[in-house]
Amino acid sequence: MLRTRFYFAMLLFSLFPLVIFSQGYYQQFGSAGTVDWTNQVIRATGIGAPNVNLPLPQQRAGALRAAQMDALRKLLEMVRGINLNAETVVENAIVTSDVIRSSVEGAVRGYRIVDTRYMSSGDVEVDVEVPLTGILMDVLLPPPQAFGGGTWVGAKVPVCPLCGQPWPSGKPVPPGVTLSTEDWTGEEVSGVVSGLIVDARGLGVRPAMAPRILDENGNEIYGSKFVSREYAVDVGMVGYEKDIDRAQKNERVASTPLIVKAIRVSGPNQTDVVISNADAQKIHNAARHMNFLQQCKVMFVLD
């Protein structure tokens, strides 16, 4: 009985890392690897085969070098395909500047080997990872002068003449009723807001290194105009999750995040989210007194 319990416990322990790894938001790049957008890490597995014409000790070393080169190739392939913002992928930025290209390649060459496996066939597999934040983010984000200067939204919205509240988006206006357009100060948020969660499930939103939040009028509610570039480089502009409960517990936004619902996606790359004018004003009302936007304490929940 004790032996059975021991084996069962070992089985659960061996499965535990798989359960942990399954949590979070991952973007698969074919057979190249994955981007863990929750933890802002790019991961790949390189495979190298031995040269059977070499002596046995050299075969293993050669297979290891080949696996590392394969992993580097896959990492570079993934980085080039990542959305930088709503209109640009990293590949576009690389081809326009030799400085950016060499800096990106240098950052990727600094990958970390997290596991090495020597197979009975003589093949070698290496698992590697490189952070999206830090050097890569610093290279690819706009220069410092492009950050800041955002204007707090005083959203002009159609208002019901009877109750003075914003008219619901898409609701028909009855005959004889004329809506006024006013600056809507919005709902004040009581208490401390530790971060912002945008529930964008069901809209087909894709992750990016520098996404934005817009209101219904196209005003930037969150983006480079409202963040510290230093924080964006260190932690990324936005964290991503698939589960809203886990997002609320994420240290990036915990423990009292404001949660709003996105109403549509914006941009050719489908990376920016649009929220209602009322929610936009609510966010800015809170952010005027707290620094959660500046410190990039923002998460998107995607499918």
Phi, psi and omega in degrees: 000316179297320180296319179298316179296322180297313180295323179294319178296320179295324178296314179298320180296322181290332180275341185302315178300327179292323178295316180297317183295332182286346180275149180105180181251118182242139175247119182272132176251075180054228179267000184289316182157201184225155169250121176270098185283343177288317181257003175059053182224138174259132183232142178212159175240122177260144181235131179231138179256148180284152172270107187291350178276353179263160174301154187306314180298324180285334178299315181294316179296320179293321178295323178294316178297320179296321179295321179294319178294322178295319179296318179298317179300317181292320178298314179297321179298318180291316181302317180298331183268358181285140175289124175279312176209197186293342185238346190230137167261162184302325179305320179298321180290325182293317185288343181270351184209120176294329179295314179297316181301311182293325179291319178296313180297322178296319179295318181291325178295343177273024181301161179250132176276122183257342178198145176228132181234125177261115185273158180296336179284349185100346177292157177233136176242136176234132173263128182230161176210153176220136182286143172288329180278176180080234187299312181300313181296321181296322181290320192266338178287157177302161180295164184305325183293345179275355181261149178087180178085010180289151179252129177297136186285128166248080193294128173272117184230153173292132186239139177294128182290343183270312185258346179076011180261157178302139179285129182304135181299129178088352181281128180299145177269122182298151176303138178086353179259127178246121180278139174265157178247120186225162169286119182262117181285342173077182181277126176286140180263122180272152179080182182274131175258118185269348182176183183229133174241127176252116178277103184247024180293145177084005183249355180075026179290140179248149181287156179207163178285329183223068178281170178229160169247128181241155171268183185294342180264003180087005177288140178284118178265327177213136181165200184299336181289342186238004184244159170277127180299327179299315178294320180299320178293320185285320187237354184088154182293321186215143169262154183235147176214163175255346185236126185290330177293318177292324179299319181294334180268353181294135184298343179297323185239348183297149019240356181228066182285151171275133182244126176231161182254127175287147181253339175194172180254155183221151175097150181304322180274359178057048181247338179272148179245148178248133177240168181292155177300323180295317179292324178299315180293324179298317179298313183289329174300318179286319184290338177300330185251351182226162189250027184291331176287315181302323183269013176059036178272067186226137176228144171253137174255117183242168177289000000 
